[in-house]
C-alpha cells in the first residue's frame, strides 16, 4: 500500500510539472528563464529540507556531478521554453517518449542486443513521435516539439548517469544545487525579456518544490519496491494524466492526432520494456 501511494503521488507530481509550467507561461505570469530558475531553486531547497529530516546519508557524503547537473539544467530550461508553444499533454508525451527512446538507444549503443519485441516496440515509439510532430494542421509547434525532445534527451542522459548511485536523492539534491549557476546565467541572458508576478513565482515554486522535490523523493521511495521494467511501465500514465490536467485546468483540446500518437508511442514503449518472465523478478534500487 505504501508503494502504491508513493507511486501514485509521484506520477501525479510529474504530470503536475507540465500543468504548472504551461499554466504559468500560458497565462503570461512569468517568463521561461525565470520559471526555470525559480523551479531549480525551490527544488534544491525542498530536497535539502527532505534530506535533513530523513535518516538518509547526509548531503556531505556525495559530491554530485557537473555533467549530470548540466543535463538537469538543460532539461529544465528546454522544458520551460518548450511549453511556451505546445499543449500540456503533447509536451508530456514528447518528453516521455524521448526519455524512453534515449535510454533504449543508449542500451543498444552499449552493446545490448534487443529482442524482437523490444526492437519492434522501439520502432513503434519512434514512429509515433514522428507522426505526432509531422507537419500538418494539428501538428504542434516545431520549435516547441524540438525543445521538448531535447528536454527528454537530457533527462534520459541524466537518468542514465544516475544509475547505480548509492543515494539517488542526495545525488539529485547536489545536482540541483550545482545547476543554479547555470540558471542564473540563463536569467541574466534573458534579463531584458524577464517578467515576474506573484502567481508566476508561486506556480514555479510549486513546480520545483512540490512537483519536483517532493515528487522525486516519493518516487525514489516507490522504485525500491519495483523492478526496472515495472518502473518504466507505470510512467506510461504520466502523459495521460498531464493531458487530462490540461483539459481540466487549461481548457485544452485533445486532438485525434494526439490520441493516435499516444496509443502508438505508449504501446511501443510497453512492448519494448515488458518482459513477462522478469517483470517482478528483480527489484530496482533507485
BALOBA-1460 file (C-alpha; in Angstrom, 3 decimals):
// residues 286
<rec num="1" residu="x" x="0.000" y="0.000" z="0.000"/>
<rec num="2" residu="x" x="2.864" y="2.386" z="0.811"/>
<rec num="3" residu="x" x="4.497" y="1.695" z="-2.573"/>
<rec num="4" residu="x" x="1.162" y="2.195" z="-4.334"/>
<rec num="5" residu="x" x="0.557" y="5.527" z="-2.613"/>
<rec num="6" residu="x" x="4.120" y="6.721" z="-3.311"/>
<rec num="7" residu="x" x="3.885" y="5.692" z="-6.954"/>
<rec num="8" residu="x" x="0.529" y="7.398" z="-7.431"/>
<rec num="9" residu="x" x="1.757" y="10.569" z="-5.752"/>
<rec num="10" residu="x" x="4.946" y="10.654" z="-7.832"/>
<rec num="11" residu="x" x="3.117" y="10.190" z="-11.137"/>
<rec num="12" residu="x" x="0.659" y="12.965" z="-10.265"/>
<rec num="13" residu="x" x="3.612" y="15.196" z="-9.328"/>
<rec num="14" residu="x" x="5.413" y="14.503" z="-12.614"/>
<rec num="15" residu="x" x="2.268" y="15.303" z="-14.584"/>
<rec num="16" residu="x" x="1.800" y="18.359" z="-12.361"/>
<rec num="17" residu="x" x="5.120" y="19.764" z="-13.585"/>
<rec num="18" residu="x" x="3.713" y="20.015" z="-17.102"/>
<rec num="19" residu="x" x="0.431" y="21.501" z="-15.916"/>
<rec num="20" residu="x" x="2.053" y="24.096" z="-13.635"/>
<rec num="21" residu="x" x="4.586" y="25.166" z="-16.267"/>
<rec num="22" residu="x" x="2.009" y="25.500" z="-19.020"/>
<rec num="23" residu="x" x="-0.357" y="27.358" z="-16.673"/>
<rec num="24" residu="x" x="2.329" y="29.849" z="-15.619"/>
<rec num="25" residu="x" x="3.714" y="30.503" z="-19.097"/>
<rec num="26" residu="x" x="0.405" y="30.354" z="-20.933"/>
<rec num="27" residu="x" x="-1.037" y="32.886" z="-18.522"/>
<rec num="28" residu="x" x="1.900" y="35.227" z="-19.099"/>
<rec num="29" residu="x" x="2.663" y="35.354" z="-15.373"/>
<rec num="30" residu="x" x="6.375" y="34.598" z="-15.733"/>
<rec num="31" residu="x" x="8.975" y="34.182" z="-18.455"/>
<rec num="32" residu="x" x="10.538" y="30.807" z="-19.252"/>
<rec num="33" residu="x" x="14.027" y="31.659" z="-17.970"/>
<rec num="34" residu="x" x="12.696" y="32.896" z="-14.623"/>
<rec num="35" residu="x" x="10.419" y="29.867" z="-14.335"/>
<rec num="36" residu="x" x="13.462" y="27.628" z="-14.812"/>
<rec num="37" residu="x" x="15.440" y="29.486" z="-12.152"/>
<rec num="38" residu="x" x="12.669" y="29.553" z="-9.548"/>
<rec num="39" residu="x" x="11.915" y="25.884" z="-10.192"/>
<rec num="40" residu="x" x="15.521" y="24.802" z="-9.657"/>
<rec num="41" residu="x" x="15.997" y="26.998" z="-6.567"/>
<rec num="42" residu="x" x="12.788" y="25.813" z="-4.892"/>
<rec num="43" residu="x" x="13.545" y="22.204" z="-5.835"/>
<rec num="44" residu="x" x="17.007" y="22.433" z="-4.275"/>
<rec num="45" residu="x" x="15.643" y="23.974" z="-1.065"/>
<rec num="46" residu="x" x="12.915" y="21.351" z="-0.639"/>
<rec num="47" residu="x" x="15.304" y="18.477" z="-1.383"/>
<rec num="48" residu="x" x="17.750" y="19.871" z="1.184"/>
<rec num="49" residu="x" x="14.953" y="20.003" z="3.750"/>
<rec num="50" residu="x" x="13.877" y="16.442" z="2.974"/>
<rec num="51" residu="x" x="17.441" y="15.188" z="3.387"/>
<rec num="52" residu="x" x="17.828" y="16.994" z="6.699"/>
<rec num="53" residu="x" x="14.601" y="15.487" z="8.026"/>
<rec num="54" residu="x" x="15.336" y="11.966" z="6.810"/>
<rec num="55" residu="x" x="17.692" y="9.322" z="8.096"/>
<rec num="56" residu="x" x="19.417" y="9.044" z="4.716"/>
<rec num="57" residu="x" x="23.086" y="9.731" z="4.061"/>
<rec num="58" residu="x" x="23.716" y="13.407" z="4.559"/>
<rec num="59" residu="x" x="24.489" y="15.656" z="1.640"/>
<rec num="60" residu="x" x="28.150" y="15.914" z="2.652"/>
<rec num="61" residu="x" x="28.597" y="12.262" z="1.688"/>
<rec num="62" residu="x" x="28.021" y="12.945" z="-2.012"/>
<rec num="63" residu="x" x="29.612" y="15.308" z="-4.487"/>
<rec num="64" residu="x" x="27.093" y="15.187" z="-7.302"/>
<rec num="65" residu="x" x="28.401" y="15.526" z="-10.835"/>
<rec num="66" residu="x" x="28.922" y="18.582" z="-13.027"/>
<rec num="67" residu="x" x="27.873" y="16.818" z="-16.233"/>
<rec num="68" residu="x" x="24.744" y="15.476" z="-14.555"/>
<rec num="69" residu="x" x="23.959" y="18.945" z="-13.205"/>
<rec num="70" residu="x" x="24.376" y="20.383" z="-16.715"/>
<rec num="71" residu="x" x="21.998" y="17.728" z="-18.102"/>
<rec num="72" residu="x" x="19.494" y="18.554" z="-15.350"/>
<rec num="73" residu="x" x="19.689" y="22.270" z="-16.144"/>
<rec num="74" residu="x" x="19.337" y="21.712" z="-19.907"/>
<rec num="75" residu="x" x="16.288" y="19.531" z="-19.278"/>
<rec num="76" residu="x" x="14.646" y="22.155" z="-17.059"/>
<rec num="77" residu="x" x="15.407" y="25.049" z="-19.407"/>
<rec num="78" residu="x" x="14.297" y="23.278" z="-22.602"/>
<rec num="79" residu="x" x="11.166" y="22.055" z="-20.771"/>
<rec num="80" residu="x" x="10.200" y="25.609" z="-19.826"/>
<rec num="81" residu="x" x="10.816" y="27.174" z="-23.226"/>
<rec num="82" residu="x" x="9.006" y="24.311" z="-24.991"/>
<rec num="83" residu="x" x="5.833" y="24.994" z="-23.015"/>
<rec num="84" residu="x" x="5.655" y="28.489" z="-24.448"/>
<rec num="85" residu="x" x="4.215" y="26.999" z="-27.638"/>
<rec num="86" residu="x" x="2.888" y="23.467" z="-27.101"/>
<rec num="87" residu="x" x="-0.036" y="21.997" z="-25.164"/>
<rec num="88" residu="x" x="0.320" y="20.193" z="-21.840"/>
<rec num="89" residu="x" x="-0.461" y="16.650" z="-22.964"/>
<rec num="90" residu="x" x="1.526" y="16.945" z="-26.190"/>
<rec num="91" residu="x" x="4.572" y="18.185" z="-24.310"/>
<rec num="92" residu="x" x="4.398" y="15.399" z="-21.733"/>
<rec num="93" residu="x" x="4.049" y="12.766" z="-24.445"/>
<rec num="94" residu="x" x="7.040" y="14.097" z="-26.424"/>
<rec num="95" residu="x" x="9.078" y="14.353" z="-23.209"/>
<rec num="96" residu="x" x="8.221" y="10.862" z="-22.001"/>
<rec num="97" residu="x" x="8.719" y="9.276" z="-25.416"/>
<rec num="98" residu="x" x="12.089" y="10.998" z="-25.886"/>
<rec num="99" residu="x" x="13.305" y="9.874" z="-22.461"/>
<rec num="100" residu="x" x="12.475" y="6.233" z="-23.118"/>
<rec num="101" residu="x" x="13.862" y="6.245" z="-26.672"/>
<rec num="102" residu="x" x="17.077" y="7.836" z="-25.373"/>
<rec num="103" residu="x" x="17.508" y="5.109" z="-22.776"/>
<rec num="104" residu="x" x="16.734" y="2.330" z="-25.268"/>
<rec num="105" residu="x" x="19.195" y="3.838" z="-27.760"/>
<rec num="106" residu="x" x="21.870" y="4.032" z="-25.063"/>
<rec num="107" residu="x" x="21.338" y="0.356" z="-24.314"/>
<rec num="108" residu="x" x="21.822" y="-0.508" z="-27.994"/>
<rec num="109" residu="x" x="24.958" y="1.640" z="-28.285"/>
<rec num="110" residu="x" x="26.425" y="-0.024" z="-25.198"/>
<rec num="111" residu="x" x="26.214" y="-3.369" z="-26.958"/>
<rec num="112" residu="x" x="22.975" y="-4.660" z="-25.518"/>
<rec num="113" residu="x" x="21.086" y="-6.748" z="-28.058"/>
<rec num="114" residu="x" x="17.360" y="-6.088" z="-28.261"/>
<rec num="115" residu="x" x="14.881" y="-8.913" z="-28.543"/>
<rec num="116" residu="x" x="12.469" y="-8.815" z="-31.460"/>
<rec num="117" residu="x" x="9.610" y="-7.399" z="-29.374"/>
<rec num="118" residu="x" x="11.908" y="-4.725" z="-27.927"/>
<rec num="119" residu="x" x="13.095" y="-3.674" z="-31.374"/>
<rec num="120" residu="x" x="9.554" y="-3.505" z="-32.765"/>
<rec num="121" residu="x" x="8.405" y="-1.551" z="-29.719"/>
<rec num="122" residu="x" x="11.237" y="0.954" z="-30.031"/>
<rec num="123" residu="x" x="10.474" y="1.494" z="-33.727"/>
<rec num="124" residu="x" x="6.770" y="1.953" z="-32.960"/>
<rec num="125" residu="x" x="7.519" y="4.528" z="-30.255"/>
<rec num="126" residu="x" x="9.855" y="6.456" z="-32.550"/>
<rec num="127" residu="x" x="7.319" y="6.285" z="-35.379"/>
<rec num="128" residu="x" x="4.616" y="7.609" z="-33.065"/>
<rec num="129" residu="x" x="6.763" y="10.608" z="-32.156"/>
<rec num="130" residu="x" x="7.456" y="11.307" z="-35.831"/>
<rec num="131" residu="x" x="3.729" y="11.103" z="-36.569"/>
<rec num="132" residu="x" x="2.910" y="13.460" z="-33.692"/>
<rec num="133" residu="x" x="5.284" y="16.223" z="-34.817"/>
<rec num="134" residu="x" x="4.932" y="15.681" z="-38.587"/>
<rec num="135" residu="x" x="3.831" y="18.945" z="-40.256"/>
<rec num="136" residu="x" x="0.076" y="19.381" z="-40.585"/>
<rec num="137" residu="x" x="-2.881" y="21.410" z="-39.389"/>
<rec num="138" residu="x" x="-2.948" y="19.779" z="-35.944"/>
<rec num="139" residu="x" x="0.802" y="19.357" z="-35.560"/>
<rec num="140" residu="x" x="2.376" y="21.013" z="-32.502"/>
<rec num="141" residu="x" x="4.838" y="23.884" z="-32.860"/>
<rec num="142" residu="x" x="8.081" y="22.637" z="-34.489"/>
<rec num="143" residu="x" x="10.203" y="24.773" z="-32.169"/>
<rec num="144" residu="x" x="8.324" y="23.606" z="-29.082"/>
<rec num="145" residu="x" x="8.490" y="19.971" z="-30.209"/>
<rec num="146" residu="x" x="12.241" y="20.229" z="-30.820"/>
<rec num="147" residu="x" x="12.832" y="21.837" z="-27.434"/>
<rec num="148" residu="x" x="10.766" y="19.205" z="-25.608"/>
<rec num="149" residu="x" x="12.590" y="16.443" z="-27.467"/>
<rec num="150" residu="x" x="15.868" y="17.996" z="-26.291"/>
<rec num="151" residu="x" x="14.463" y="18.109" z="-22.743"/>
<rec num="152" residu="x" x="13.615" y="14.403" z="-22.948"/>
<rec num="153" residu="x" x="17.068" y="13.513" z="-24.249"/>
<rec num="154" residu="x" x="18.701" y="15.500" z="-21.442"/>
<rec num="155" residu="x" x="16.523" y="13.848" z="-18.800"/>
<rec num="156" residu="x" x="17.306" y="10.445" z="-20.308"/>
<rec num="157" residu="x" x="21.025" y="11.219" z="-20.081"/>
<rec num="158" residu="x" x="20.587" y="12.422" z="-16.501"/>
<rec num="159" residu="x" x="18.745" y="9.211" z="-15.610"/>
<rec num="160" residu="x" x="21.411" y="7.037" z="-17.246"/>
<rec num="161" residu="x" x="24.201" y="8.851" z="-15.409"/>
<rec num="162" residu="x" x="22.359" y="8.393" z="-12.121"/>
<rec num="163" residu="x" x="22.127" y="4.614" z="-12.353"/>
<rec num="164" residu="x" x="23.610" y="2.584" z="-9.500"/>
<rec num="165" residu="x" x="24.144" y="5.622" z="-7.308"/>
<rec num="166" residu="x" x="24.261" y="4.830" z="-3.615"/>
<rec num="167" residu="x" x="21.881" y="7.606" z="-2.602"/>
<rec num="168" residu="x" x="19.975" y="8.987" z="-5.624"/>
<rec num="169" residu="x" x="18.051" y="11.531" z="-3.538"/>
<rec num="170" residu="x" x="21.258" y="13.061" z="-2.168"/>
<rec num="171" residu="x" x="22.843" y="12.998" z="-5.630"/>
<rec num="172" residu="x" x="19.824" y="14.776" z="-7.102"/>
<rec num="173" residu="x" x="19.940" y="17.398" z="-4.348"/>
<rec num="174" residu="x" x="23.586" y="18.216" z="-5.044"/>
<rec num="175" residu="x" x="22.960" y="18.280" z="-8.793"/>
<rec num="176" residu="x" x="20.095" y="20.744" z="-8.258"/>
<rec num="177" residu="x" x="22.495" y="22.965" z="-6.296"/>
<rec num="178" residu="x" x="25.193" y="22.672" z="-8.970"/>
<rec num="179" residu="x" x="22.692" y="23.665" z="-11.655"/>
<rec num="180" residu="x" x="21.877" y="27.002" z="-10.009"/>
<rec num="181" residu="x" x="24.807" y="28.998" z="-11.500"/>
<rec num="182" residu="x" x="23.669" y="27.926" z="-14.977"/>
<rec num="183" residu="x" x="20.132" y="29.031" z="-14.139"/>
<rec num="184" residu="x" x="21.495" y="32.411" z="-13.005"/>
<rec num="185" residu="x" x="23.370" y="32.817" z="-16.314"/>
<rec num="186" residu="x" x="20.204" y="31.969" z="-18.230"/>
<rec num="187" residu="x" x="18.294" y="34.584" z="-16.249"/>
<rec num="188" residu="x" x="20.937" y="37.225" z="-16.994"/>
<rec num="189" residu="x" x="20.877" y="36.378" z="-20.707"/>
<rec num="190" residu="x" x="17.091" y="36.890" z="-20.861"/>
<rec num="191" residu="x" x="17.051" y="39.715" z="-18.310"/>
<rec num="192" residu="x" x="15.517" y="42.264" z="-20.678"/>
<rec num="193" residu="x" x="12.651" y="39.900" z="-21.524"/>
<rec num="194" residu="x" x="12.109" y="38.800" z="-17.950"/>
<rec num="195" residu="x" x="8.870" y="39.432" z="-16.105"/>
<rec num="196" residu="x" x="7.657" y="38.163" z="-12.770"/>
<rec num="197" residu="x" x="4.399" y="38.135" z="-10.865"/>
<rec num="198" residu="x" x="3.268" y="36.598" z="-7.607"/>
<rec num="199" residu="x" x="1.227" y="33.987" z="-9.486"/>
<rec num="200" residu="x" x="4.153" y="33.075" z="-11.710"/>
<rec num="201" residu="x" x="6.608" y="32.733" z="-8.825"/>
<rec num="202" residu="x" x="4.078" y="30.655" z="-6.878"/>
<rec num="203" residu="x" x="3.480" y="28.265" z="-9.785"/>
<rec num="204" residu="x" x="7.215" y="27.905" z="-10.477"/>
<rec num="205" residu="x" x="7.840" y="27.334" z="-6.770"/>
<rec num="206" residu="x" x="5.193" y="24.622" z="-6.645"/>
<rec num="207" residu="x" x="6.705" y="23.032" z="-9.741"/>
<rec num="208" residu="x" x="10.168" y="22.944" z="-8.185"/>
<rec num="209" residu="x" x="9.347" y="22.332" z="-4.543"/>
<rec num="210" residu="x" x="6.281" y="20.115" z="-4.699"/>
<rec num="211" residu="x" x="6.134" y="18.502" z="-8.154"/>
<rec num="212" residu="x" x="9.924" y="18.099" z="-8.485"/>
<rec num="213" residu="x" x="11.391" y="17.996" z="-4.964"/>
<rec num="214" residu="x" x="8.679" y="16.043" z="-3.160"/>
<rec num="215" residu="x" x="7.855" y="14.159" z="-6.371"/>
<rec num="216" residu="x" x="11.397" y="12.822" z="-6.717"/>
<rec num="217" residu="x" x="11.552" y="11.908" z="-3.024"/>
<rec num="218" residu="x" x="8.401" y="9.775" z="-3.116"/>
<rec num="219" residu="x" x="9.424" y="8.287" z="-6.479"/>
<rec num="220" residu="x" x="12.757" y="7.094" z="-5.054"/>
<rec num="221" residu="x" x="10.818" y="5.535" z="-2.180"/>
<rec num="222" residu="x" x="8.449" y="3.809" z="-4.615"/>
<rec num="223" residu="x" x="11.014" y="2.369" z="-7.052"/>
<rec num="224" residu="x" x="12.610" y="0.354" z="-4.256"/>
<rec num="225" residu="x" x="9.544" y="-1.879" z="-4.432"/>
<rec num="226" residu="x" x="9.561" y="-2.248" z="-8.251"/>
<rec num="227" residu="x" x="11.587" y="-3.870" z="-10.968"/>
<rec num="228" residu="x" x="13.203" y="-1.597" z="-13.548"/>
<rec num="229" residu="x" x="10.625" y="-2.773" z="-16.070"/>
<rec num="230" residu="x" x="7.693" y="-2.035" z="-13.782"/>
<rec num="231" residu="x" x="9.089" y="1.435" z="-13.061"/>
<rec num="232" residu="x" x="9.181" y="2.132" z="-16.803"/>
<rec num="233" residu="x" x="5.665" y="0.828" z="-17.351"/>
<rec num="234" residu="x" x="3.949" y="2.838" z="-14.612"/>
<rec num="235" residu="x" x="5.363" y="6.044" z="-16.080"/>
<rec num="236" residu="x" x="3.096" y="5.430" z="-19.075"/>
<rec num="237" residu="x" x="0.403" y="7.140" z="-17.011"/>
<rec num="238" residu="x" x="2.219" y="10.496" z="-16.873"/>
<rec num="239" residu="x" x="1.298" y="11.823" z="-20.364"/>
<rec num="240" residu="x" x="-2.304" y="10.716" z="-19.870"/>
<rec num="241" residu="x" x="-2.509" y="12.472" z="-16.503"/>
<rec num="242" residu="x" x="-0.911" y="15.602" z="-17.977"/>
<rec num="243" residu="x" x="-3.325" y="15.664" z="-20.916"/>
<rec num="244" residu="x" x="-6.259" y="15.240" z="-18.521"/>
<rec num="245" residu="x" x="-4.958" y="18.103" z="-16.390"/>
<rec num="246" residu="x" x="-4.605" y="20.265" z="-19.486"/>
<rec num="247" residu="x" x="-8.263" y="19.692" z="-20.313"/>
<rec num="248" residu="x" x="-9.483" y="20.277" z="-16.749"/>
<rec num="249" residu="x" x="-7.342" y="23.264" z="-15.752"/>
<rec num="250" residu="x" x="-6.331" y="24.883" z="-19.043"/>
<rec num="251" residu="x" x="-9.333" y="24.166" z="-21.264"/>
<rec num="252" residu="x" x="-7.076" y="22.477" z="-23.830"/>
<rec num="253" residu="x" x="-8.497" y="20.258" z="-26.515"/>
<rec num="254" residu="x" x="-7.256" y="16.743" z="-27.217"/>
<rec num="255" residu="x" x="-6.742" y="16.231" z="-30.961"/>
<rec num="256" residu="x" x="-7.219" y="12.965" z="-32.829"/>
<rec num="257" residu="x" x="-3.539" y="13.160" z="-33.765"/>
<rec num="258" residu="x" x="-2.559" y="13.254" z="-30.081"/>
<rec num="259" residu="x" x="-4.817" y="10.298" z="-29.240"/>
<rec num="260" residu="x" x="-3.411" y="8.172" z="-32.078"/>
<rec num="261" residu="x" x="0.192" y="9.162" z="-31.306"/>
<rec num="262" residu="x" x="-0.353" y="8.377" z="-27.625"/>
<rec num="263" residu="x" x="-1.579" y="4.861" z="-28.407"/>
<rec num="264" residu="x" x="1.318" y="4.207" z="-30.804"/>
<rec num="265" residu="x" x="4.051" y="5.622" z="-28.543"/>
<rec num="266" residu="x" x="2.849" y="4.115" z="-25.279"/>
<rec num="267" residu="x" x="2.039" y="0.814" z="-26.974"/>
<rec num="268" residu="x" x="5.510" y="0.686" z="-28.498"/>
<rec num="269" residu="x" x="7.234" y="1.532" z="-25.228"/>
<rec num="270" residu="x" x="5.142" y="-1.107" z="-23.422"/>
<rec num="271" residu="x" x="6.218" y="-3.695" z="-25.987"/>
<rec num="272" residu="x" x="9.860" y="-2.635" z="-25.628"/>
<rec num="273" residu="x" x="10.050" y="-2.738" z="-21.827"/>
<rec num="274" residu="x" x="7.685" y="-5.567" z="-20.868"/>
<rec num="275" residu="x" x="9.243" y="-8.962" z="-20.286"/>
<rec num="276" residu="x" x="6.685" y="-11.213" z="-18.549"/>
<rec num="277" residu="x" x="9.441" y="-13.517" z="-17.262"/>
<rec num="278" residu="x" x="11.217" y="-10.889" z="-15.194"/>
<rec num="279" residu="x" x="8.503" y="-8.288" z="-14.603"/>
<rec num="280" residu="x" x="8.586" y="-8.869" z="-10.843"/>
<rec num="281" residu="x" x="11.769" y="-10.858" z="-10.540"/>
<rec num="282" residu="x" x="14.392" y="-8.167" z="-9.851"/>
<rec num="283" residu="x" x="13.985" y="-5.078" z="-7.784"/>
<rec num="284" residu="x" x="15.063" y="-1.644" z="-8.989"/>
<rec num="285" residu="x" x="17.306" y="0.090" z="-6.481"/>
<rec num="286" residu="x" x="16.759" y="3.745" z="-7.396"/>
